[in-house]
Amino acid sequence: MAAVYDRGRGLSPETLEAWRAALGRYLPPETGLPVLDLGSGTGRFAGALAEWFGADVIAVEPSSGMRREARRNASHPRVAYVGGTAESIPFRDGCCDTAWLSTVIHHIENLRACARELRRVLRPGGPVLIRSAFPGRLDGITLFRFFPEAQRFAETCPSVEATVEAFAYAGFEMESLEAVPQVLAPNLTVFCDRVRLRADSGLASLSDDEFARGMRALERAAAEETAPRPVTDRLDLLALR
């Protein structure tokens, strides 16, 4: 998945601009401490955070394949890629200003342990910013129109309520929740080409027959699209402090 992740999950300039605006209320850090990008994958956001906000970014990712792709394609002088997990972050206490977790909490086995670690490595009062598609708030996800089995998988992931509860054990409280629009592709044909790479973890959970059935439905919709328009989804930004 690491080798095709950026081609299948890359973000358009419009999408990145939407997230820069959303994150601008929390960044840049005024403390001079770095931003922690936890579960950074191929570095899609690590370099952007450094560039947008003039911040140092420490990107923690357990997958060596993802880190390899990040160093190859998303290197930045202010970004360091480090191996580690959400439940065991290899940093000293209080060394980071802000934590950014993008589409990763469904991969974390123990959210309470993750929350304790974030409380430890963040400065007092440092925010945790979570970008995710939360159960119960999935109506705006285009992928699920064609792959309902993937939605059923997504509905088993941590909800807003479960996430807030897990972080409350470490002393965090919810500060805000907002849906951020993001452009995934200029039209369904391009979206179809990206989905075909199967770089989404929700698609990886499907059987080959389920994936093939969804692809046929998506290909039909793309072929029938007479007035192409951007494929736009909404993902949530949950802020805790």
N, C-alpha and C positions, 0 to 999 in steps of 0.2 A: 504493500500500500504506500509506503514512503516514496517509492520511485514515481508514482503517478499522482501523488496527493496534490501537488500544486496545480497540475493541469486539471484535475477534477474538482478542486476546492478553492482555486485561486479567487481573489476578490477584486472586483472592478474598482477603478478610481472613484466612482460614485459611492460605492459601498464603503470604501475606506474613509471618504470624506464624511459620511454620515457618522461613522464611529469616532472619528477625530472630534467632531462637534459634541457628541455625547460624552466623551471622556474629558473634554476640556474643562468641565466643572470640577474635576478631581486632580488634574495634572496641568502643568508640570509640578513635580515635587519641589516644595520650597525648602526642604531640609537639606538638600544636596545628597540625600541617600538614593540608592538605585531603586528602580522599579523591578519587581519580581514578576516574570512571565512564567507562570507555573503550568506545565503541560504545554510547552511552546511548540511542539510538533516541528514542522519544517521552517519555523521562524516567520510565519506570515505576518504576525503583529510585532514581533520583537524589534525588527528594524524600523518599522513604521513608528512605534512608540519613541524610539530614540530620535528619529528624524523630526517628528512632529513637535516634541516637547523638550528637545535638547537634554534628554535624560540618559543616564547610564542604565542599561537593562541587563539583568542576569536572567537568562532563559534556562529553566530547568525542565528536562525531558528524559523520561526513562528509556525511550527507544533509541538504540544506537543508530538504526537506520534513519530515523527522523533527524537526529542530530547531524548525521553525515550530510543529508540533503540540505539542512539549514546552513551548515558551514560552507557548502558548495555554492548555494544559490542565494542566501540571505545574509551574507557576512556584512558586518558594519563595525566601524572602529569603536563604537560605544556599546556593543553587544557581546556578551560572553555566554557561550553555550556550555551547560554543565549537566552531567548525568545525575539523576536523583528522582525520588518519588514524592508524591504529595504527603505521604504519611511520615517521611523521613527526609526533610529538606536539609541539605548539607551546608548550612550557614550558621553563623553565631547569632546569639540573641540580639534583637533590635537593630538589625543591620540593613533593613529595607524600608522604604517609605510606603509603597503601595503594592498590592498584589493584583495581578490580572490573570484571570482564568477563562480562556476562550474555548467554548464547546468541549469541555474536558471533564466536567464533574460526573458525568455518567461512566467515566472510566475509573473513577476513584473508588476503591473498595471500602474505605472507612472514612466517611466524611467528617466524623467527629475527630478522628486523629489528624486529619488534614487541617481542620479548624484550629486545633491545639497548636499544631506546628506553625500555622500562619500567625496566630497570636504571639507565638514566641519570637519569630524572626522579624515581625513588623515593629516599627516604632509604636509607642503608645498612641492610640487614636488613628493609626494608619488604616485606610480603607481597603476593603476587598471588593473587587469589581468582577462580576461573573457574567459572562456572555453565554447564553444558552437558550435552547428550545425546551421550555418546561412543559411537562404534562398538564393537560387542561387548558393550554394556551397555544395549541398547535394548528389552529384553523388557517393561519396564514402561510403554511409551509407547502410550497408547490409540489415538492417531491411526493408528499403523501397522497396527492390526488391520484397518482399512478401506482404507488406502492403502499397500499393500505397495511400490508404486513409490517412494513417499516414503522408506520405510525403506531401499531400495536406494541412494537418493541420500544418506541420512544415513550409511550405512556407508562412503561415500567421504570423509567429513569427517575432520579430524584425530582420531586416537585418543588415549587417555590416554598411551600410550607415545610416540607421535609428538610430542605436546605437551610432555611432560617432556623429551624429547631436544632439541627446539628451544630450550627455555628453559635447558637445561644449557649450551649454547654461550655464554649470557650470564652464567653463574655461578649460576643458580637450581637448587635441589634440591626435590624433592617433599616436602612436609611431611605432607599427609594427603589422603585421598580418601574421601568419604562420599556415600551416596545420600540425598537429602532428599525426603520425600513432599510432594506439592503437590496441592491440590484445584483442578481446572480448571473444574468446573461442578457444579451440584447434581444433575444427571441427564443422560441421553443426549440428551434433547430440546433442552435449553439448549446442550449441547455441539455438537449438530448445527447450531443456528442460528449459533453462533460460527464453526464450521469453514466454513460456507457463504460467509463473507466472504473466504475464501482469503487470510488475512493472514499465514500461515506461509510462510517462504521455501522450505521443503520442498515445499509444495503448489504454489508458484509454478513449481517446476521440472517439474511434470507437464503432459502434454498435456491439452487440454480433454476428450478422451474418457476418459483415465485419471481425471481429477478427477470427471467425471460418474458414472463407474462406482463410484468410492469413495463419493460422496455417496448414491447409491442404496442401497448396502449399509448405510451409517450410518443413513439414514432408516428402513430396514426394522428395524434393531435398535432404534432409538428407539421406533418404533411398537409393537414387540413387548415392550417393557420393562414388565412388570406390577408390579414392585416397584422403583420408581426409587431409585437410590442415587448418592452422589457419584462423579463421574469423577475418579479419583486417579491421578496419575503419580508417577514418581520421576525427578528430575534429579540429576546429580552436582555436588558442590562439590569442586573440586580446588584445593588450597592449595600454593603454591610460595613459597620464600623464599631 
